Amino acid sequence: MLAFSQLDRVLFVAPHPDDESLAGGGLLQRTFAAQIPVRVLFATNGDNNPWAQRFWERRWRIGSKERLRWGQRRQQEALTALISLGGSVECVRFLNFQDQSITSLLMRANSELFEVFTDEIRAFDPTILVIPTILDAHPDHSALGVALSFVLDLIGNSGIQVWEYLVHRPHVCVPRRAVMLRLGPLEIERKRSAILCHETQVALSRRRFLQYAKAEEGFYAHAPIGVASDARPILKAHIEEDGLNLLISARRPERLGTEVFLAFRSKGILMHCWRVKVPIFSGLAQINDAMSRKRLHDAIATWNASSLNLKVPISRASSVDALFIKLSSWTLFFDRSGWCQVSVASGRSLVKTPSLPNLLTLL
């Protein structure tokens, strides 16, 4: 159950300006009202949003200067929204990562992505941390959830309550049950007002945005490293002598442009990020190391009517102790599903996790 005390310190992580209002407008105004220390981190400025910008500014050509101006406007909208919820500009940090780049940063194991959030968490020392879920259909949201899972495991999150929120529901079922924060009529109206502060986003999506101003906000308990999250669409994952065997729910239309992303840690310290390009028909699937951008060995892909069986050559001796998987296929923008943290073969050797600097030295 979500409850706050005067001893709490709440850190809210938003991938873009507007996520704080859509996902946490009720939670944030309640913490502000209780005068609990709050910090809101915006990972990006939401500046790579060309269709909304074209509509708002009545221009077709969007260059770097226009994106910078758009990002600054979205920053101001976020500040206005937070003030309407009872906050202040002093509680906000803009981290200025590139919009729609978080998946790429994660797959390159970008050291800045890990270091910035590590520094922010350590500096603020929260008792409650609210982050995007890895199940979200927006690639920035889900990838940021994965990155923060690694960060929390590396720095140790004992004593921190970690909650996840879902803004963009994926096509696959989300079987997890949310803990609901119930809002009163005045809180709902304040949340609605905060959402409307994001004028550039509401211009094209007013009805959809205002649907978030309802009587409940849902939050999911965070599944830390080593605890499997809901593995949809990953049906099975097991490391055997011939490698990692995956059974993935996938329909025929999802064969076009299919890739499987793997972000995993072995022997407690080594980070690996692989992209497996899956062919339309059963056969060899090319594996590329996203960190070194080198071609690795091949996986074996077998398509069935409603699933994909993928055998990835990862040695049992690798001692995989953290494994996140994402099925990616051609879409206009949003993913069909987010990331899944899956458990691997029982009986594997677990190695104590070192401190963060040791990991980043190896990235």
LOTI-557499 format. One record per residue (C-alpha): residue number from 1; residue in one letter; chain; x, y, z. Coordinates in Angstrom, 2 decimals, decimal comma. Example, Ala and Ser with C-alpha at 12.3 -4.5 7.8 and 13.67 -1.06 7.14 Angstrom:
! LOTI-557499
<num 1	residuo a	cadena A	u 12,30	v -4,50	w 7,80>
<num 2	residuo s	cadena A	u 13,67	v -1,06	w 7,14>
***
This chain:
! LOTI-557499
<num 1	residuo m	cadena A	u 0,00	v 0,00	w 0,00>
<num 2	residuo l	cadena A	u 1,31	v 3,45	w -0,94>
<num 3	residuo a	cadena A	u 1,59	v 5,62	w 2,16>
<num 4	residuo f	cadena A	u 3,92	v 8,45	w 3,13>
<num 5	residuo s	cadena A	u 5,44	v 9,70	w 6,35>
<num 6	residuo q	cadena A	u 7,40	v 12,80	w 7,30>
<num 7	residuo l	cadena A	u 10,58	v 10,69	w 7,18>
<num 8	residuo d	cadena A	u 10,13	v 9,87	w 3,50>
<num 9	residuo r	cadena A	u 12,02	v 11,31	w 0,56>
<num 10	residuo v	cadena A	u 10,38	v 10,72	w -2,83>
<num 11	residuo l	cadena A	u 12,34	v 10,54	w -6,09>
<num 12	residuo f	cadena A	u 10,18	v 10,41	w -9,24>
<num 13	residuo v	cadena A	u 11,84	v 9,53	w -12,58>
<num 14	residuo a	cadena A	u 10,06	v 10,63	w -15,76>
<num 15	residuo p	cadena A	u 11,33	v 9,76	w -19,26>
<num 16	residuo h	cadena A	u 9,71	v 12,92	w -20,72>
<num 17	residuo p	cadena A	u 7,92	v 16,07	w -19,60>
<num 18	residuo d	cadena A	u 4,23	v 15,10	w -19,13>
<num 19	residuo d	cadena A	u 4,90	v 11,63	w -17,68>
<num 20	residuo e	cadena A	u 5,05	v 13,15	w -14,20>
<num 21	residuo s	cadena A	u 1,48	v 14,45	w -14,58>
<num 22	residuo l	cadena A	u 0,01	v 11,49	w -16,47>
<num 23	residuo a	cadena A	u 1,44	v 8,78	w -14,20>
<num 24	residuo g	cadena A	u 1,98	v 10,59	w -10,91>
<num 25	residuo g	cadena A	u -0,08	v 13,76	w -10,79>
<num 26	residuo g	cadena A	u -1,98	v 12,45	w -7,78>
<num 27	residuo l	cadena A	u 1,01	v 10,96	w -5,99>
<num 28	residuo l	cadena A	u 3,12	v 14,09	w -6,46>
<num 29	residuo q	cadena A	u 0,48	v 16,55	w -5,26>
<num 30	residuo r	cadena A	u -0,09	v 14,40	w -2,20>
<num 31	residuo t	cadena A	u 3,63	v 14,39	w -1,33>
<num 32	residuo f	cadena A	u 3,89	v 18,13	w -1,97>
<num 33	residuo a	cadena A	u 0,90	v 18,73	w 0,30>
<num 34	residuo a	cadena A	u 2,54	v 16,66	w 3,05>
<num 35	residuo q	cadena A	u 5,72	v 18,76	w 2,67>
<num 36	residuo i	cadena A	u 7,78	v 15,65	w 2,04>
<num 37	residuo p	cadena A	u 11,09	v 16,24	w 0,20>
<num 38	residuo v	cadena A	u 10,51	v 15,46	w -3,49>
<num 39	residuo r	cadena A	u 12,76	v 15,43	w -6,52>
<num 40	residuo v	cadena A	u 11,59	v 14,89	w -10,08>
<num 41	residuo l	cadena A	u 14,12	v 13,78	w -12,69>
<num 42	residuo f	cadena A	u 13,33	v 14,21	w -16,38>
<num 43	residuo a	cadena A	u 15,54	v 11,91	w -18,44>
<num 44	residuo t	cadena A	u 14,82	v 13,71	w -21,73>
<num 45	residuo n	cadena A	u 13,18	v 16,96	w -22,76>
<num 46	residuo g	cadena A	u 10,78	v 15,26	w -25,19>
<num 47	residuo d	cadena A	u 12,29	v 17,33	w -28,00>
<num 48	residuo n	cadena A	u 12,12	v 14,65	w -30,71>
<num 49	residuo n	cadena A	u 8,37	v 14,98	w -31,18>
<num 50	residuo p	cadena A	u 8,16	v 16,31	w -34,75>
<num 51	residuo w	cadena A	u 4,48	v 15,81	w -35,59>
<num 52	residuo a	cadena A	u 3,27	v 17,63	w -32,50>
<num 53	residuo q	cadena A	u 5,78	v 20,40	w -33,19>
<num 54	residuo r	cadena A	u 4,71	v 20,69	w -36,82>
<num 55	residuo f	cadena A	u 1,10	v 21,03	w -35,75>
<num 56	residuo w	cadena A	u 1,82	v 23,51	w -32,96>
<num 57	residuo e	cadena A	u 4,30	v 25,72	w -34,84>
<num 58	residuo r	cadena A	u 2,74	v 25,37	w -38,30>
<num 59	residuo r	cadena A	u 6,08	v 24,44	w -39,83>
<num 60	residuo w	cadena A	u 7,23	v 21,38	w -41,73>
<num 61	residuo r	cadena A	u 11,01	v 21,55	w -41,48>
<num 62	residuo i	cadena A	u 12,31	v 20,61	w -38,01>
<num 63	residuo g	cadena A	u 16,04	v 21,06	w -37,46>
<num 64	residuo s	cadena A	u 18,32	v 21,04	w -34,43>
<num 65	residuo k	cadena A	u 17,47	v 24,63	w -33,46>
<num 66	residuo e	cadena A	u 13,76	v 23,92	w -33,64>
<num 67	residuo r	cadena A	u 14,14	v 20,77	w -31,53>
<num 68	residuo l	cadena A	u 16,13	v 22,69	w -28,93>
<num 69	residuo r	cadena A	u 13,42	v 25,33	w -28,72>
<num 70	residuo w	cadena A	u 10,75	v 22,64	w -28,49>
<num 71	residuo g	cadena A	u 12,60	v 20,91	w -25,66>
<num 72	residuo q	cadena A	u 12,87	v 24,18	w -23,76>
<num 73	residuo r	cadena A	u 9,15	v 24,77	w -24,17>
<num 74	residuo r	cadena A	u 8,38	v 21,28	w -22,88>
<num 75	residuo q	cadena A	u 10,65	v 21,90	w -19,89>
<num 76	residuo q	cadena A	u 8,67	v 25,02	w -19,06>
<num 77	residuo e	cadena A	u 5,39	v 23,13	w -19,40>
<num 78	residuo a	cadena A	u 6,68	v 20,54	w -16,92>
<num 79	residuo l	cadena A	u 7,67	v 23,23	w -14,43>
<num 80	residuo t	cadena A	u 4,27	v 24,87	w -14,74>
<num 81	residuo a	cadena A	u 2,55	v 21,52	w -14,23>
<num 82	residuo l	cadena A	u 4,57	v 20,71	w -11,11>
<num 83	residuo i	cadena A	u 3,87	v 24,14	w -9,63>
<num 84	residuo s	cadena A	u 0,16	v 23,55	w -10,23>
<num 85	residuo l	cadena A	u 0,52	v 20,32	w -8,24>
<num 86	residuo g	cadena A	u 2,09	v 22,18	w -5,34>
<num 87	residuo g	cadena A	u 5,76	v 21,74	w -6,18>
<num 88	residuo s	cadena A	u 8,49	v 24,20	w -7,08>
<num 89	residuo v	cadena A	u 11,21	v 24,59	w -9,70>
<num 90	residuo e	cadena A	u 13,82	v 23,69	w -7,07>
<num 91	residuo c	cadena A	u 12,63	v 20,07	w -6,96>
<num 92	residuo v	cadena A	u 13,28	v 19,47	w -10,67>
<num 93	residuo r	cadena A	u 16,35	v 18,16	w -12,51>
<num 94	residuo f	cadena A	u 16,52	v 17,94	w -16,31>
<num 95	residuo l	cadena A	u 19,12	v 15,36	w -17,33>
<num 96	residuo n	cadena A	u 19,01	v 16,24	w -21,06>
<num 97	residuo f	cadena A	u 19,42	v 12,80	w -22,59>
<num 98	residuo q	cadena A	u 18,30	v 12,71	w -26,22>
<num 99	residuo d	cadena A	u 14,63	v 11,97	w -26,70>
<num 100	residuo q	cadena A	u 13,93	v 8,49	w -28,15>
<num 101	residuo s	cadena A	u 17,52	v 7,42	w -27,49>
<num 102	residuo i	cadena A	u 17,25	v 5,49	w -24,22>
<num 103	residuo t	cadena A	u 17,07	v 2,05	w -25,86>
<num 104	residuo s	cadena A	u 20,18	v 2,84	w -27,89>
<num 105	residuo l	cadena A	u 22,00	v 4,09	w -24,77>
<num 106	residuo l	cadena A	u 21,01	v 0,98	w -22,84>
<num 107	residuo m	cadena A	u 22,10	v -1,35	w -25,64>
<num 108	residuo r	cadena A	u 25,47	v 0,39	w -25,82>
<num 109	residuo a	cadena A	u 25,74	v 0,16	w -22,02>
<num 110	residuo n	cadena A	u 26,36	v 3,90	w -22,06>
<num 111	residuo s	cadena A	u 28,29	v 4,76	w -18,92>
<num 112	residuo e	cadena A	u 26,77	v 8,24	w -18,60>
<num 113	residuo l	cadena A	u 23,24	v 6,78	w -18,44>
<num 114	residuo f	cadena A	u 24,22	v 4,61	w -15,47>
<num 115	residuo e	cadena A	u 26,46	v 7,16	w -13,76>
<num 116	residuo v	cadena A	u 24,00	v 10,07	w -13,86>
<num 117	residuo f	cadena A	u 21,19	v 8,09	w -12,26>
<num 118	residuo t	cadena A	u 23,56	v 6,54	w -9,75>
<num 119	residuo d	cadena A	u 24,75	v 10,00	w -8,71>
<num 120	residuo e	cadena A	u 21,19	v 11,36	w -8,49>
<num 121	residuo i	cadena A	u 19,93	v 8,47	w -6,37>
<num 122	residuo r	cadena A	u 22,90	v 8,59	w -4,03>
<num 123	residuo a	cadena A	u 22,74	v 12,38	w -3,68>
<num 124	residuo f	cadena A	u 19,01	v 12,54	w -2,94>
<num 125	residuo d	cadena A	u 18,95	v 9,34	w -0,87>
<num 126	residuo p	cadena A	u 15,26	v 8,55	w -1,40>
<num 127	residuo t	cadena A	u 13,13	v 6,27	w 0,72>
<num 128	residuo i	cadena A	u 10,60	v 5,97	w -2,13>
<num 129	residuo l	cadena A	u 11,63	v 5,74	w -5,78>
<num 130	residuo v	cadena A	u 9,03	v 5,85	w -8,58>
<num 131	residuo i	cadena A	u 10,19	v 4,72	w -12,02>
<num 132	residuo p	cadena A	u 8,75	v 3,68	w -15,40>
<num 133	residuo t	cadena A	u 8,03	v -0,02	w -15,78>
<num 134	residuo i	cadena A	u 9,96	v -2,24	w -18,17>
<num 135	residuo l	cadena A	u 6,57	v -3,39	w -19,51>
<num 136	residuo d	cadena A	u 5,70	v 0,00	w -21,05>
<num 137	residuo a	cadena A	u 5,15	v 0,09	w -24,81>
<num 138	residuo h	cadena A	u 7,15	v 3,33	w -25,20>
<num 139	residuo p	cadena A	u 10,79	v 2,36	w -25,88>
<num 140	residuo d	cadena A	u 12,19	v 5,21	w -23,75>
<num 141	residuo h	cadena A	u 10,07	v 4,17	w -20,77>
<num 142	residuo s	cadena A	u 10,85	v 0,44	w -20,88>
<num 143	residuo a	cadena A	u 14,57	v 0,86	w -21,55>
<num 144	residuo l	cadena A	u 14,88	v 3,39	w -18,72>
<num 145	residuo g	cadena A	u 13,20	v 0,87	w -16,43>
<num 146	residuo v	cadena A	u 15,81	v -1,74	w -17,36>
<num 147	residuo a	cadena A	u 18,70	v 0,69	w -16,88>
<num 148	residuo l	cadena A	u 17,39	v 1,72	w -13,46>
<num 149	residuo s	cadena A	u 17,02	v -1,94	w -12,46>
<num 150	residuo f	cadena A	u 20,73	v -2,45	w -13,12>
<num 151	residuo v	cadena A	u 21,61	v 0,78	w -11,29>
<num 152	residuo l	cadena A	u 19,58	v -0,16	w -8,22>
<num 153	residuo d	cadena A	u 21,16	v -3,60	w -8,08>
<num 154	residuo l	cadena A	u 24,66	v -2,21	w -8,42>
<num 155	residuo i	cadena A	u 24,38	v 0,46	w -5,74>
<num 156	residuo g	cadena A	u 22,15	v -1,57	w -3,45>
<num 157	residuo n	cadena A	u 18,58	v -0,44	w -2,85>
<num 158	residuo s	cadena A	u 17,97	v -1,75	w 0,64>
<num 159	residuo g	cadena A	u 15,57	v 0,51	w 2,47>
<num 160	residuo i	cadena A	u 14,17	v 2,04	w -0,74>
<num 161	residuo q	cadena A	u 10,59	v 1,29	w -1,72>
<num 162	residuo v	cadena A	u 10,61	v 1,09	w -5,52>
<num 163	residuo w	cadena A	u 7,37	v 1,47	w -7,45>
<num 164	residuo e	cadena A	u 6,79	v 1,32	w -11,20>
<num 165	residuo y	cadena A	u 4,17	v 3,04	w -13,33>
<num 166	residuo l	cadena A	u 2,70	v 2,22	w -16,74>
<num 167	residuo v	cadena A	u 1,73	v 5,00	w -19,14>
<num 168	residuo h	cadena A	u 1,60	v 3,28	w -22,56>
<num 169	residuo r	cadena A	u -0,11	v -0,10	w -22,34>
<num 170	residuo p	cadena A	u 1,45	v -2,76	w -24,61>
<num 171	residuo h	cadena A	u -0,46	v -5,06	w -26,95>
<num 172	residuo v	cadena A	u 0,37	v -8,08	w -24,80>
<num 173	residuo c	cadena A	u -1,46	v -8,77	w -21,57>
<num 174	residuo v	cadena A	u -0,07	v -7,19	w -18,38>
<num 175	residuo p	cadena A	u -1,02	v -9,76	w -15,72>
<num 176	residuo r	cadena A	u 0,48	v -7,85	w -12,82>
<num 177	residuo r	cadena A	u -1,88	v -6,34	w -10,27>
<num 178	residuo a	cadena A	u -1,33	v -2,69	w -9,50>
<num 179	residuo v	cadena A	u -1,52	v -1,05	w -6,10>
<num 180	residuo m	cadena A	u -4,03	v 1,76	w -6,47>
<num 181	residuo l	cadena A	u -3,67	v 5,25	w -5,08>
<num 182	residuo r	cadena A	u -7,19	v 6,63	w -4,74>
<num 183	residuo l	cadena A	u -7,67	v 10,33	w -5,45>
<num 184	residuo g	cadena A	u -10,33	v 12,67	w -4,19>
<num 185	residuo p	cadena A	u -12,33	v 15,03	w -6,44>
<num 186	residuo l	cadena A	u -10,03	v 17,98	w -5,77>
<num 187	residuo e	cadena A	u -6,92	v 15,86	w -6,45>
<num 188	residuo i	cadena A	u -8,44	v 14,67	w -9,73>
<num 189	residuo e	cadena A	u -9,15	v 18,25	w -10,78>
<num 190	residuo r	cadena A	u -5,61	v 19,35	w -9,91>
<num 191	residuo k	cadena A	u -4,19	v 16,44	w -11,88>
<num 192	residuo r	cadena A	u -6,36	v 17,41	w -14,83>
<num 193	residuo s	cadena A	u -5,07	v 21,00	w -14,60>
<num 194	residuo a	cadena A	u -1,48	v 19,75	w -14,50>
<num 195	residuo i	cadena A	u -2,03	v 17,62	w -17,60>
<num 196	residuo l	cadena A	u -3,47	v 20,63	w -19,43>
<num 197	residuo c	cadena A	u -0,29	v 22,57	w -18,64>
<num 198	residuo h	cadena A	u 1,39	v 20,39	w -21,29>
<num 199	residuo e	cadena A	u -0,25	v 22,43	w -24,03>
<num 200	residuo t	cadena A	u 1,94	v 21,19	w -26,89>
<num 201	residuo q	cadena A	u 1,04	v 17,56	w -26,15>
<num 202	residuo v	cadena A	u -2,63	v 18,11	w -25,38>
<num 203	residuo a	cadena A	u -3,11	v 19,92	w -28,71>
<num 204	residuo l	cadena A	u -3,21	v 16,64	w -30,64>
<num 205	residuo s	cadena A	u -4,15	v 14,21	w -27,86>
<num 206	residuo r	cadena A	u -6,45	v 16,07	w -25,48>
<num 207	residuo r	cadena A	u -8,99	v 13,26	w -25,02>
<num 208	residuo r	cadena A	u -6,31	v 10,58	w -24,56>
<num 209	residuo f	cadena A	u -4,33	v 12,68	w -22,09>
<num 210	residuo l	cadena A	u -7,32	v 13,63	w -19,98>
<num 211	residuo q	cadena A	u -8,25	v 9,96	w -19,58>
<num 212	residuo y	cadena A	u -5,37	v 9,78	w -17,08>
<num 213	residuo a	cadena A	u -7,18	v 12,24	w -14,78>
<num 214	residuo k	cadena A	u -9,26	v 9,62	w -13,04>
<num 215	residuo a	cadena A	u -9,95	v 8,47	w -9,50>
<num 216	residuo e	cadena A	u -7,04	v 6,02	w -9,24>
<num 217	residuo e	cadena A	u -3,34	v 5,88	w -10,09>
<num 218	residuo g	cadena A	u -1,82	v 2,43	w -10,39>
<num 219	residuo f	cadena A	u 1,70	v 1,47	w -9,31>
<num 220	residuo y	cadena A	u 3,48	v -1,89	w -9,48>
<num 221	residuo a	cadena A	u 5,96	v -3,25	w -6,98>
<num 222	residuo h	cadena A	u 9,40	v -3,33	w -8,58>
<num 223	residuo a	cadena A	u 10,92	v -6,71	w -9,42>
<num 224	residuo p	cadena A	u 14,62	v -6,37	w -8,54>
<num 225	residuo i	cadena A	u 17,46	v -8,14	w -10,33>
<num 226	residuo g	cadena A	u 17,12	v -11,87	w -9,84>
<num 227	residuo v	cadena A	u 13,34	v -11,80	w -9,46>
<num 228	residuo a	cadena A	u 11,58	v -12,62	w -12,73>
<num 229	residuo s	cadena A	u 9,00	v -10,10	w -13,84>
<num 230	residuo d	cadena A	u 5,94	v -11,06	w -15,83>
<num 231	residuo a	cadena A	u 7,51	v -12,75	w -18,82>
<num 232	residuo r	cadena A	u 5,07	v -11,77	w -21,55>
<num 233	residuo p	cadena A	u 5,68	v -12,43	w -24,43>
<num 234	residuo i	cadena A	u 8,60	v -14,59	w -23,26>
<num 235	residuo l	cadena A	u 6,97	v -17,95	w -22,50>
<num 236	residuo k	cadena A	u 10,08	v -19,91	w -21,48>
<num 237	residuo a	cadena A	u 13,77	v -19,18	w -20,97>
<num 238	residuo h	cadena A	u 16,34	v -21,76	w -19,98>
<num 239	residuo i	cadena A	u 20,11	v -22,10	w -20,27>
<num 240	residuo e	cadena A	u 21,17	v -25,57	w -21,35>
<num 241	residuo e	cadena A	u 24,36	v -27,07	w -22,70>
<num 242	residuo d	cadena A	u 23,63	v -25,76	w -26,21>
<num 243	residuo g	cadena A	u 22,84	v -22,23	w -25,01>
<num 244	residuo l	cadena A	u 19,89	v -20,08	w -24,07>
<num 245	residuo n	cadena A	u 16,58	v -21,51	w -25,26>
<num 246	residuo l	cadena A	u 13,74	v -19,02	w -25,64>
<num 247	residuo l	cadena A	u 10,11	v -19,63	w -26,48>
<num 248	residuo i	cadena A	u 8,49	v -16,37	w -27,47>
<num 249	residuo s	cadena A	u 4,85	v -15,70	w -28,25>
<num 250	residuo a	cadena A	u 4,78	v -14,12	w -31,72>
<num 251	residuo r	cadena A	u 2,14	v -14,04	w -34,43>
<num 252	residuo r	cadena A	u 2,78	v -14,18	w -38,18>
<num 253	residuo p	cadena A	u 2,38	v -10,40	w -38,70>
<num 254	residuo e	cadena A	u 5,19	v -9,86	w -36,17>
<num 255	residuo r	cadena A	u 7,76	v -11,64	w -38,33>
<num 256	residuo l	cadena A	u 8,55	v -8,52	w -40,34>
<num 257	residuo g	cadena A	u 11,64	v -6,77	w -38,98>
<num 258	residuo t	cadena A	u 11,78	v -8,99	w -35,90>
<num 259	residuo e	cadena A	u 14,70	v -8,56	w -33,52>
<num 260	residuo v	cadena A	u 15,29	v -9,91	w -30,05>
<num 261	residuo f	cadena A	u 17,24	v -7,63	w -27,72>
<num 262	residuo l	cadena A	u 19,23	v -9,22	w -24,89>
<num 263	residuo a	cadena A	u 20,70	v -7,16	w -22,05>
<num 264	residuo f	cadena A	u 22,35	v -9,43	w -19,54>
<num 265	residuo r	cadena A	u 25,08	v -9,64	w -16,94>
<num 266	residuo s	cadena A	u 27,39	v -12,59	w -16,47>
<num 267	residuo k	cadena A	u 29,65	v -13,49	w -13,55>
<num 268	residuo g	cadena A	u 28,23	v -10,54	w -11,65>
<num 269	residuo i	cadena A	u 30,31	v -7,94	w -13,48>
<num 270	residuo l	cadena A	u 30,28	v -8,34	w -17,27>
<num 271	residuo m	cadena A	u 27,57	v -6,50	w -19,19>
<num 272	residuo h	cadena A	u 26,42	v -7,83	w -22,55>
<num 273	residuo c	cadena A	u 23,97	v -6,30	w -25,01>
<num 274	residuo w	cadena A	u 23,08	v -8,34	w -28,07>
<num 275	residuo r	cadena A	u 20,70	v -7,81	w -30,96>
<num 276	residuo v	cadena A	u 19,44	v -10,94	w -32,69>
<num 277	residuo k	cadena A	u 18,08	v -10,31	w -36,19>
<num 278	residuo v	cadena A	u 15,46	v -12,98	w -36,77>
<num 279	residuo p	cadena A	u 14,70	v -14,06	w -40,37>
<num 280	residuo i	cadena A	u 11,13	v -14,22	w -41,70>
<num 281	residuo f	cadena A	u 11,45	v -17,99	w -42,09>
<num 282	residuo s	cadena A	u 13,11	v -20,52	w -39,81>
<num 283	residuo g	cadena A	u 16,89	v -20,58	w -40,05>
<num 284	residuo l	cadena A	u 20,01	v -18,83	w -38,78>
<num 285	residuo a	cadena A	u 19,57	v -15,56	w -36,90>
<num 286	residuo q	cadena A	u 22,45	v -13,11	w -36,90>
<num 287	residuo i	cadena A	u 23,72	v -11,93	w -33,50>
<num 288	residuo n	cadena A	u 25,36	v -8,52	w -33,23>
<num 289	residuo d	cadena A	u 27,10	v -7,15	w -30,17>
<num 290	residuo a	cadena A	u 25,44	v -3,76	w -29,70>
<num 291	residuo m	cadena A	u 28,32	v -2,51	w -27,54>
<num 292	residuo s	cadena A	u 31,19	v -3,31	w -29,89>
<num 293	residuo r	cadena A	u 29,03	v -3,36	w -33,04>
<num 294	residuo k	cadena A	u 30,68	v -6,60	w -34,07>
<num 295	residuo r	cadena A	u 29,07	v -9,63	w -35,66>
<num 296	residuo l	cadena A	u 29,00	v -12,59	w -33,32>
<num 297	residuo h	cadena A	u 27,90	v -16,16	w -33,88>
<num 298	residuo d	cadena A	u 24,44	v -17,13	w -35,10>
<num 299	residuo a	cadena A	u 21,35	v -18,21	w -33,22>
<num 300	residuo i	cadena A	u 18,85	v -20,75	w -34,53>
<num 301	residuo a	cadena A	u 15,31	v -19,47	w -35,10>
<num 302	residuo t	cadena A	u 12,31	v -21,77	w -35,53>
<num 303	residuo w	cadena A	u 8,95	v -20,22	w -36,32>
<num 304	residuo n	cadena A	u 5,68	v -21,89	w -35,39>
<num 305	residuo a	cadena A	u 2,13	v -20,71	w -35,95>
<num 306	residuo s	cadena A	u 2,03	v -18,56	w -32,82>
<num 307	residuo s	cadena A	u 5,52	v -18,64	w -31,38>
<num 308	residuo l	cadena A	u 9,24	v -18,30	w -32,04>
<num 309	residuo n	cadena A	u 11,79	v -20,72	w -30,63>
<num 310	residuo l	cadena A	u 15,23	v -19,15	w -30,43>
<num 311	residuo k	cadena A	u 18,43	v -20,92	w -29,42>
<num 312	residuo v	cadena A	u 21,14	v -18,43	w -28,52>
<num 313	residuo p	cadena A	u 24,65	v -19,77	w -27,86>
<num 314	residuo i	cadena A	u 25,33	v -18,54	w -24,34>
<num 315	residuo s	cadena A	u 27,50	v -20,89	w -22,33>
<num 316	residuo r	cadena A	u 26,17	v -22,21	w -19,02>
<num 317	residuo a	cadena A	u 29,60	v -21,30	w -17,66>
<num 318	residuo s	cadena A	u 28,82	v -17,63	w -18,27>
<num 319	residuo s	cadena A	u 26,90	v -17,62	w -14,97>
<num 320	residuo v	cadena A	u 24,17	v -15,29	w -16,20>
<num 321	residuo d	cadena A	u 22,64	v -13,62	w -13,15>
<num 322	residuo a	cadena A	u 20,53	v -10,89	w -14,78>
<num 323	residuo l	cadena A	u 18,70	v -11,26	w -18,07>
<num 324	residuo f	cadena A	u 16,33	v -8,82	w -19,77>
<num 325	residuo i	cadena A	u 14,75	v -9,64	w -23,12>
<num 326	residuo k	cadena A	u 12,69	v -7,61	w -25,57>
<num 327	residuo l	cadena A	u 10,88	v -8,75	w -28,70>
<num 328	residuo s	cadena A	u 10,98	v -5,98	w -31,29>
<num 329	residuo s	cadena A	u 9,19	v -6,02	w -34,62>
<num 330	residuo w	cadena A	u 8,24	v -3,39	w -37,15>
<num 331	residuo t	cadena A	u 5,86	v -0,79	w -35,74>
<num 332	residuo l	cadena A	u 5,16	v 2,87	w -36,46>
<num 333	residuo f	cadena A	u 6,41	v 3,97	w -33,04>
<num 334	residuo f	cadena A	u 5,27	v 2,14	w -29,94>
<num 335	residuo d	cadena A	u 6,51	v -1,37	w -29,19>
<num 336	residuo r	cadena A	u 4,15	v -4,33	w -29,12>
<num 337	residuo s	cadena A	u 5,63	v -5,21	w -25,74>
<num 338	residuo g	cadena A	u 8,22	v -3,88	w -23,35>
<num 339	residuo w	cadena A	u 11,14	v -5,71	w -21,78>
<num 340	residuo c	cadena A	u 10,89	v -8,85	w -19,65>
<num 341	residuo q	cadena A	u 13,22	v -9,91	w -16,88>
<num 342	residuo v	cadena A	u 13,33	v -13,70	w -16,99>
<num 343	residuo s	cadena A	u 14,83	v -16,27	w -14,70>
<num 344	residuo v	cadena A	u 17,48	v -18,57	w -16,16>
<num 345	residuo a	cadena A	u 18,46	v -22,15	w -15,37>
<num 346	residuo s	cadena A	u 18,26	v -23,08	w -11,72>
<num 347	residuo g	cadena A	u 21,52	v -24,13	w -10,13>
<num 348	residuo r	cadena A	u 23,61	v -21,59	w -12,00>
<num 349	residuo s	cadena A	u 26,56	v -20,09	w -10,17>
<num 350	residuo l	cadena A	u 25,74	v -16,74	w -8,65>
<num 351	residuo v	cadena A	u 28,56	v -14,29	w -8,03>
<num 352	residuo k	cadena A	u 28,34	v -11,39	w -5,60>
<num 353	residuo t	cadena A	u 27,76	v -8,09	w -7,40>
<num 354	residuo p	cadena A	u 30,66	v -5,62	w -7,15>
<num 355	residuo s	cadena A	u 30,40	v -1,87	w -6,74>
<num 356	residuo l	cadena A	u 29,25	v 0,27	w -9,66>
<num 357	residuo p	cadena A	u 32,67	v 1,70	w -10,60>
<num 358	residuo n	cadena A	u 34,00	v -1,83	w -11,18>
<num 359	residuo l	cadena A	u 31,19	v -2,57	w -13,62>
<num 360	residuo l	cadena A	u 31,53	v 0,72	w -15,50>
<num 361	residuo t	cadena A	u 35,25	v 0,16	w -15,90>
<num 362	residuo l	cadena A	u 34,37	v -2,94	w -17,89>
<num 363	residuo l	cadena A	u 31,68	v -1,37	w -20,05>
***
